[in-house]
Amino acid sequence: MLALFCKSPKFIKENSKLEIAVAGYPVTHFEANDQAEDITHLKQKVDAGASVVITQLFFENDQFFRFRDLAVKKGIKEEDVLKDD
């Protein structure tokens, strides 16, 4: 499924003016082995053409800040994770 998704955003970006939002998980997704795997999948989605990351609800700010820091270390621009518009 991820392989299919990784092709779709590029096609959409090249052939339309649509923006692509993807999910991010400050609290590790239940199907991921750990947060590092989650961040790797997020990086693949961003590299495939996502223009914004929308996170799941979190109750502890530290969870989000840890997620953001790991995403930035993986090479995801902070602006992709933190949108203010």
DAHU-V769155 format. One record per backbone hydrogen bond with DSSP energy under -0.5 kcal/mol. CO is the residue of the C=O (numbers start at 1). NH is the residue of the N-H. If there is no record, write none. Layout:
CO;NH
CO;NH
This chain:
1;5
2;6
3;7
4;7
4;8
5;9
7;11
8;12
9;13
10;14
11;15
12;16
19;21
20;51
20;52
22;54
24;26
24;56
26;28
29;32
34;38
35;39
36;40
37;41
38;42
39;43
40;44
41;45
42;46
43;47
44;48
45;50
46;49
52;22
52;54
53;55
54;24
59;61
60;63
60;64
61;65
62;66
63;67
64;68
65;69
66;70
67;71
68;72
69;73
70;74
71;76
72;75
77;80
77;81
78;81
78;82
80;53
81;83
